[in-house]
Amino acid sequence: MNANIKEETIAALSTTQKASGIGIIKISGIKAKPLAISMLGKLPEPRKAELLLFYNTDKVIIDKGIAIYFPKPCSFTGEDVLELQGHGNPILLDSILQRLVNSTGVRLANPGEFLKRAYLNRKIDLTQAEAISTLIAATSLRTASCAMNSMLGIFSDEANNIKDLITKARINIEASLCFIETPNRIPIRKAIKLINKALLESKKIYIKTKLYNNFHKPNTIVITGAPNTGKSSIFNTLTESDTSIVTDLSGTTRDTLAKPICISGMSLTIVDTAGIHKTKDILEKISIKRTWGEVIKADHILLIKTTLSKDNRIPNNIIRNFSGKSITIIINKIDLTKEKASIKTISNNYSIVKVSAKTGEGLAVLKDHLKRILDPNVNIEPSYICRKRYLCLLKNTIKHLIKASKEHIRTKGVLIADAVGLAEKEASKLVGESSSEGFLTEQVLNELFDGLCIGK
């Protein structure tokens, strides 16, 4: 661990900077213990919550709240940690922070620094650190569940198992090479069994990791269509707000409006846009250009119409203009046409849903439809989430293990040591172990932890 980090004590607000019911400040480092004594008038009993007064340097009471002291190494960071839980008044919380950072050897924490110290002190491995980052930014319950599994070490355990199998294989190979002139081939046979087992387990993890890798990505749904078809009404209904202005006048919406929503535990961003039509108005042309820009970026399109042919045929202009996009065509205003709410799948990319934004009829069907198409693996049990970097590492591990297996067939095991060594190196990176090339450089660590919020 860096010598400067060992000497520096950090402090940060772990809760919102806005007024709230509670505010939590964390302190980690060698100054946590003396700060507890000076601020609280005593050192709290380890890992037990105590209701105490918080004092400034002049012994004036700042606040009254809960204090918990975690002596090293049994803390999140592996250092002495003091947690202060007070009232969520920003003025009081800032006063406590100023009291802390005015002390010698104490400074405000950088983004993700508590997590970084936990990793550097070997309290968690790199995959667990990244899982915590994903958990904080999770946009669905499924993502959060997968991230929690990773944080609890499920991926780490499986990755370590692969690494151990490869290491045992390498040891057996080296043993066979030491006695290559003897007829005893037991070590090399053991090595090949271990290689094949490691290869099988690596492929299993690769498939699961690839399946869940993109679950944390939020989906963007763009609402588009001709003017006065009820786009803004659909937007307001889905977002349960009156954000978008609704009138009977054509072209009321001139700019794009975006709002996050949650459907059955899945986070989405809904975007309302200006109506697409032919016009000579300069402002309307700019608005329509922006609409097409949003359509291009969309993960899914809600195309609002009020009519469609009796055979539900998709018009050629829709297929041409929205080529390659996943589209739900919404037939709105069925309260006027006296039709019933319904859904029909035309193809993998096209579905038709009949609704009434005015009465709400069919909107539950629409939400279920969006959940299903945007989360196609909804019935699969959550496993874990890892970054794309780990997909590359697993792919490289598999490649070297396959090569080792082929070398055995071709050369009777004489040249498989190099391939197994490379596989072991890649597998070590899976659990964040440093390689001879310095895989975990300061830059790599900073890129990971700097993306987190302050106080984590």
Secondary structure as the mmCIF struct_conf table of DSSP 4:
data_model
#
loop_
_struct_conf.conf_type_id
_struct_conf.id
_struct_conf.beg_label_comp_id
_struct_conf.beg_label_asym_id
_struct_conf.beg_label_seq_id
_struct_conf.end_label_comp_id
_struct_conf.end_label_asym_id
_struct_conf.end_label_seq_id
HELX_RH_AL_P HELX_RH_AL_P1 ALA A 3 GLU A 7
STRN STRN1 THR A 9 LEU A 13
BEND BEND1 THR A 15 THR A 15
BEND BEND2 GLN A 17 LYS A 18
STRN STRN2 SER A 20 SER A 28
BEND BEND3 GLY A 29 GLY A 29
TURN_TY1_P TURN_TY1_P1 ILE A 30 LYS A 31
HELX_RH_AL_P HELX_RH_AL_P2 ALA A 32 LEU A 40
BEND BEND4 GLY A 41 LYS A 42
HELX_LH_PP_P HELX_LH_PP_P1 PRO A 44 GLU A 45
STRN STRN3 PRO A 46 PRO A 46
TURN_TY1_P TURN_TY1_P2 ARG A 47 ARG A 47
STRN STRN4 GLU A 50 TYR A 55
TURN_TY1_P TURN_TY1_P3 THR A 57 ASP A 58
BEND BEND5 LYS A 59 LYS A 59
STRN STRN5 ILE A 61 PHE A 70
TURN_TY1_P TURN_TY1_P4 LYS A 72 PRO A 73
BEND BEND6 CYS A 74 GLU A 79
STRN STRN6 VAL A 81 GLY A 88
HELX_RH_AL_P HELX_RH_AL_P3 PRO A 90 VAL A 101
TURN_TY1_P TURN_TY1_P5 ASN A 102 ASN A 102
BEND BEND7 SER A 103 SER A 103
TURN_TY1_P TURN_TY1_P6 THR A 104 GLY A 105
STRN STRN7 VAL A 106 LEU A 108
HELX_LH_PP_P HELX_LH_PP_P2 ALA A 109 ASN A 110
TURN_TY1_P TURN_TY1_P7 PRO A 111 GLY A 112
HELX_RH_AL_P HELX_RH_AL_P4 GLU A 113 LEU A 120
TURN_TY1_P TURN_TY1_P8 ASN A 121 ARG A 122
BEND BEND8 LYS A 123 ILE A 124
HELX_RH_AL_P HELX_RH_AL_P5 LEU A 126 ILE A 136
TURN_TY1_P TURN_TY1_P9 ALA A 137 ALA A 137
STRN STRN8 SER A 140 SER A 140
HELX_RH_AL_P HELX_RH_AL_P6 LEU A 141 MET A 151
TURN_TY1_P TURN_TY1_P10 LEU A 152 GLY A 153
HELX_RH_AL_P HELX_RH_AL_P7 ILE A 154 CYS A 178
TURN_TY1_P TURN_TY1_P11 PHE A 179 GLU A 181
BEND BEND9 THR A 182 PRO A 183
HELX_RH_AL_P HELX_RH_AL_P8 ILE A 186 TYR A 212
TURN_TY1_P TURN_TY1_P12 ASN A 213 HIS A 216
BEND BEND10 LYS A 217 LYS A 217
HELX_LH_PP_P HELX_LH_PP_P3 PRO A 218 PRO A 218
STRN STRN9 ASN A 219 GLY A 225
BEND BEND11 ALA A 226 ALA A 226
TURN_TY1_P TURN_TY1_P13 PRO A 227 ASN A 228
BEND BEND12 THR A 229 GLY A 230
HELX_RH_AL_P HELX_RH_AL_P9 LYS A 231 THR A 239
TURN_TY1_P TURN_TY1_P14 GLU A 240 GLU A 240
BEND BEND13 SER A 241 SER A 241
BEND BEND14 SER A 244 SER A 244
BEND BEND15 ASP A 248 LEU A 249
TURN_TY1_P TURN_TY1_P15 SER A 250 GLY A 251
BEND BEND16 ASP A 255 ASP A 255
STRN STRN10 LEU A 257 ILE A 263
TURN_TY1_P TURN_TY1_P16 SER A 264 GLY A 265
STRN STRN11 MET A 266 ASP A 272
HELX_LH_PP_P HELX_LH_PP_P4 ALA A 274 ILE A 276
HELX_RH_AL_P HELX_RH_AL_P10 ILE A 282 LYS A 297
BEND BEND17 ASP A 299 ASP A 299
STRN STRN12 HIS A 300 LYS A 305
BEND BEND18 THR A 306 THR A 306
TURN_TY1_P TURN_TY1_P17 LYS A 310 ASP A 311
HELX_LH_PP_P HELX_LH_PP_P5 ARG A 313 PRO A 315
HELX_RH_AL_P HELX_RH_AL_P11 ASN A 316 ASN A 321
TURN_TY1_P TURN_TY1_P18 PHE A 322 GLY A 324
STRN STRN13 ILE A 327 ILE A 331
HELX_RH_AL_P HELX_RH_AL_P12 ILE A 334 THR A 337
TURN_TY1_P TURN_TY1_P19 LYS A 338 LYS A 338
HELX_LH_PP_P HELX_LH_PP_P6 GLU A 339 ALA A 341
STRN STRN14 SER A 342 THR A 345
BEND BEND19 SER A 347 ASN A 349
STRN STRN15 TYR A 350 LYS A 354
TURN_TY1_P TURN_TY1_P20 ALA A 357 THR A 359
TURN_TY1_P TURN_TY1_P21 GLU A 361 GLY A 362
HELX_RH_AL_P HELX_RH_AL_P13 LEU A 363 LEU A 374
TURN_TY1_P TURN_TY1_P22 PRO A 376 ASN A 379
BEND BEND20 ILE A 380 ILE A 380
HELX_LH_PP_P HELX_LH_PP_P7 GLU A 381 PRO A 382
HELX_RH_AL_P HELX_RH_AL_P14 LYS A 388 THR A 411
TURN_TY1_P TURN_TY1_P23 LYS A 412 LEU A 415
HELX_RH_AL_P HELX_RH_AL_P15 ILE A 416 LEU A 430
TURN_TY1_P TURN_TY1_P24 VAL A 431 GLY A 432
HELX_LH_PP_P HELX_LH_PP_P8 GLU A 433 SER A 435
TURN_TY1_P TURN_TY1_P25 SER A 436 GLU A 437
BEND BEND21 PHE A 439 LEU A 440
HELX_RH_AL_P HELX_RH_AL_P16 GLU A 442 PHE A 449
TURN_TY1_P TURN_TY1_P26 ASP A 450 GLY A 451
BEND BEND22 LEU A 452 LEU A 452
HELX_LH_PP_P HELX_LH_PP_P9 CYS A 453 CYS A 453
TURN_TY1_P TURN_TY1_P27 ILE A 454 GLY A 455
#
